[in-house]
């Protein structure tokens, strides 16, 4: 098939590829860019994530993957006042997920791009960008879902204790469900990360087409590591993300004391940008908890650990951090939610723990059993290589793009033809 001209609309700047959604978007964009011409329009939500130097670096690095890179500054929308004003749009029936990505400047640049370039396909990287669909006219479009957003919000309602936040999340979940129902069928294809998300979203939008494009891992970068007999535990994840923040705070408060009672020399390394003050305070009181913040390379910390924990209690999609851990062959103790959508078998590829007491027991098992550490390490690495390499997953993404843009048997035709 000839090279397609792909307009890629993103709700964040996908560089550096640190963190789940960033890794997914970057690696899939890289795969598509090797076969087709990608033109990126990205929305920058927070200045602190990409100050001037970091933004220039992102533009340079993304320029290696894309024909053109345009970054739109949308930081006002996520400031305190801006976010509050947009939250009021919930009363008018607009999900906050949608309103925070709704920018006049991005809309204008999008119109100009479509008028200036004969694109073959548009890719919308999240449901929150659905309001921009009218701006591309009759151009075929695909929509990516990093998770089943409305279902994720309903799960968050169950965990939230603050009554006001619970009502906010309840309203957001209901509005998102309606939004998904209306918008998913308007796209030529909806790309989801797992069969579970395909099933959930198919119930919400039964008239829409869905294709599974799994999350993946760079199996060369995250190389296999030998089992480790230390009593070190590691957790990695962006700590400005709610589900990660909730997970490590709950684990540190409720599971870690039990582990320390049984293993006095146990240590917990927490990796991830923007650690919450509560966690930093815990580390100040307990020297066994070491909060490192952002680190440019997590691999040395994993090499020194005996076990990686993923105590996620909320959210959805598939966890790229789990795939990274699998690729490194690091024994994993994880909640059931953390491995949703990943083809892992409890006891073979990881150990499951859905309560603090279970985390204590499963971590203790790994600490005390060399044969178990070895089998978990070998099995997890084998699975990552066989099922979750970005090279193979990129081919699935490219096929979905080519089909949507008018490949054989699709019934669609590229714009302008």
N, C-alpha and C positions, 0 to 999 in steps of 0.2 A: 504494500500500500504506500502511496506517496506520503511525504512528510506533511503532517497536519500543523496548522497554526492554532495553538491552544491558548486561550485566554484563561489564566489561573487567578481566581479571586480568592484572597486569603484574609481571614479575620485576625491574623497576627503575622509578625515577621519570622519566617521559619528558619532563622539562623541566630545563634548557633544551635545545632540539633541536640539540645540537652533537654530531656523531659519527653514524656510520651508523645503528645500531639506534635511537638516540634520535630522529633525524630521521624515520625510517620510522614509528615508532610515533606520534609527535606528529602528523605530517601525515595519517596514515590516521585517527587518532582525530578530528582536526579535520574531516575529510571526513564521517566517519560522524556526528559530532555535529551537523552541519548538517541532517541528514535524520532522525536518530533520537536517542533519549535515552540517553546513555552514563553509566554509573555506574562509576567507576574505583576499583579496589583495587590499590594499588601497594606493592611491597616495596622498602624502602630498605636496600641492602646495606652502604654505606659512609658513615659520618658525614661524612667529609671532602668527599664530593661534594655533600652537602646539609646544611651546618650550619644552625643555627636560622633565620637570615635567609633563606638560599637555599631552605630548605624552605617557609617562609611564602610566598615569591615563587612557588615552583612550585605550591603549592596555589591561589594566587590566579589564576595564568595558566591552569592546567589547569581551574580552575573556570569559565573562560570557554568551554571546550569541552564540559564534562561537567555533568550534573545534580548529581552528588555526587563528591567526591574524598576518599578515605581512604588515608593512607600508614601502613604498618606498619613499625616499626623492627626490622630483622633484622641489625643490625651485628655482634652477637655471633657469628653463624654464619660471618662472614668474618674474624674476628680470628684470630691465629696459632693459639691453642689450639682455638678453635671449629672452624676449618677442618681442623685435624689430626684432631680427633675425628670429624668428618663424613667425612673421607677413609677412616677405618677401616671405614666402612659399605660400602666397595667389597668387602671380604671377605665381606659378607653378600649381595652381588649388587646393591647399589643404586648407580647411577652418581653420581659427585660432582656432576654437573650437576643432578641431582634433589635430592640431600640438602641442598645449600646453599640451596635454595628451600623446604625443608620446615620450616615454623614453626607451632608450636601457636597463637600469637596470630593469624596469618593464617587458619588453619583455623577458629578460633572466629568471627572477624569474617565470614568467608565464609558460614558456617552462619547467622549472624544476619541477614546481608543477604538470603540466599535465603528465609529464613522471613518476613522483613518486607516484601519487595517481590515482586510478581508479574512476574518477568522473562520475556522472550520468548526470550532467547538469551544464552549465555555465550561470551566470547571469551578463550581462553588464549593469551598472547602468546609462549610458548615451550614446547618439549617438556619442559623441566625442571619445569613446573607440572602435568604430567599426573597426579601423585598426588592432586591435589585434585578430580579428576573425580567421585569418589563423593559429594562434599559437595553437589553441585548436583542430585542425584536424577535425574529424567527430563527435565531442562531440556536442549533442544538445545544443542550446543556445537561451536565451531570452534576449530581449533588453528593458530596461526601458526608457521612455521619461518623463522627469519632465515638459515638455512643448513641443509644436511644434516649435522647435528651429528656423527653417528658417522663419516661420511666425512671431515669436517674433522679429527677426532681422529686418524684413521688417517694422514692426510697429515702431521700434526704429528709422529707417531712417526718418519716417515722422515727428518725434519730434526733431531730431537733427538739430541744426542751424549752427554748424561748417561745412563748405563745405568739408574739408578734412576727417573729421569723417563720414560725410554722405556718401562719396564715399567708405570709408572703410566698413561701415555697409552694403551698397548696395552690394558690392562684396561678403562680407561674407554671406549675405542672399541668394544670387544666388548660391554660391558654396555649402552651406548647403542644399539647396533644391535638388541639383543634388546628393549630398552625401546621403541624406535620400532616394531618389528614388532608388539608387543602393543598399544600405545596408539593408534597412528595410526588403525586401523580403528574405534576406539571413538568417534571424533568424526564429526559429520555431514559435515565438510569439513576438509581440511588446506590451508592457504594457504601457498604456496611462492613464492620470489622469482624463479624462472626455470624454463624448460623443463628445463634440466640438473638442477636439484634435484628437479623432478617425476620425472624418469627415475630418478635415484638412489634416491629414497625409495620409488618404486613397486616397485622390485626388492626392497627391504627389507620393505615392507608392501603386498603385491600386492592385498589386499582393501580397501584404503583409497581414499577419494576425494580427489583433489588438484586444486586450482585455482591457476593462476598469477596472483599479484598482484605485479607487478614493483615494484622500488624506483623511486623517482622523485626529482625535483628541483624546487625552487621557481625556475622560469625567470624570474620577475620579480625576485626578490632576487639570484640569480646571473645578472646580466645579461651580455650579450655585451661583450667587450673587444677593442679593436683589437690586432693582432699587435705584438709588441715586439721590437726589435732588440738588446736588452741581452744580456749573458752571465750572466743571473741564472736560477737554478733554484729551484723551490719544491716542498716536500713538506708536506702537511697531513694530520693524523690523530691520534686520541687515542693518546698514547704510553704509557698504562697498559694498552693492549690488546696482547697478545703479538704478533700478526701485524704490526702497525704498528711496534712496537719492533724486532722482528727485521729488518724490511724496511729501516728507515732506518740501523740500525747496520751491516748488511751493505753497503748502498749507500755509506755514508760511508767505510767501511774499504776497500772493494775496487773501487768504480767511481769515486768522487770523485777520488782521486789521479790517475787517468788523464785525467779531464776537466781537472783543473788543469794537468797537464803541457802540454796543447794550448792551453788558454786561461788565461793567467796571471791575468787579471782576473775569472775566473768566481767567483760566490758562490752559496752554498746557504742558503736560508732554510728552517728547519724549524719548523713550527707545530704545536702540540698540547700538551695538558696533561700534566703529570707526565713530563717528559723523563727518560730514564734517566741515571744518573751517568756511564756510559761515554760517552754522547754529549756531555754537558756537558764532560767531560774532553777529548774530541776538539776541541771548539770552543775550549777554552782553549789548545790547542796550535796550532790552525790558524784564523787570523782569517777565512778565507774561509767557514767554517761558522758560521752565526748561529742559535742556538737561542733561540726567542722564547717557548716555553711556550704557555700558553693566550692567545689573542688574541680579543677580542670580535667582530672582523670580519676575515675572512681576505682579503676582496676587494682591499684596497690592495696586499697583498703579491703577489697574483696579477697585478694590473695592471702591476706593475713587472717581472715575470718574463717570460722568453722561452719557458720550458718548465716544465711540471709533470711530476714523476716519481712513479710508483707502483710501487715495486720489491717488492711483496708476494710472498712465497714460500710462504705457508701460509694456512690458513683456507678459507672457502667463502662461499656466498651471492653476492650481488652488491654491489659496492663503491659506496656512495653517494658517496664522494669522487671516483670516476671520473665519475659523473653530474654532480656539481658542476662539475668541470673542463670537461666537455663543454658545459655550459650557458654557461660564461664564454668559450667559444671559445678556450681556452688549449691550445696544442699539447701533446700528452701523449706521454711515453715510458713504457711500462708492460710488466710481465711478462704472459705469457699468463694466468696464474692471476688477476691483478687484474681482468681484463675478462670472466671467466667469467660467463655468463648475460646479458651485455649485447650488444645487436645492433650491434656495431662491426665495421668492416672494416679490417684492417691496411693502412697506406699511404694509406687514404682518410680515416679518422677519427682515427687515432693511429698511432704507431710502436711495434712490439713489440721488447722486449729481454729475453732470459731468462738473460743472463750479464753480469758486470761489463763485459767487453769490448764487448758489444753495446750496453750503456747508453752507453759512451763514444762509440761510433760514431754512435748515433742522436741523442744530444744535440748532437754536433758537426754533424750534418746540419741540424738545426733552427737552430742558431746561424748557420750559413753560407748558408742558402737562404731568401731572403725569399718567393719564390713558394711554397715548401713551407709556410712558416709561415702564409701567407694561406689556402691551400687547406685545411690542417688546421683552422684556426680557423673558417672558414665551414662546413665539412662537419660539424664536431662540434656547433656551435651549432644547425644545422638538424636534426640527429638528436635532440638534447635536446628541442627544441620539438615535434617530430613524435611522439616515442615515449615520453618520460619525464616529462611534466608531471604533477604530483601531482593536478591537477584531473581528468584522465582516469582515472588509476589509482584515485583515490578512488571513482569510479563502479563500477569492477570489484569493489572491496572491498564496497561497499554491496550490489551484486547478490548476492554470495556470502552475505552476512549474511541478506538477505531470503529467499533460497532455502533456507538452512539453518533459518531460523525458521518455515518453513511457507508459503513462497510458492507460486504456482501450479505444479502438476506435481511437487512435491518429494516428496510422500508423507509429509511431516512435519507436525506440528501444534504451534503455539505452546503453551508450558506453560500449564496452567490452562484450556485450551479443548477 
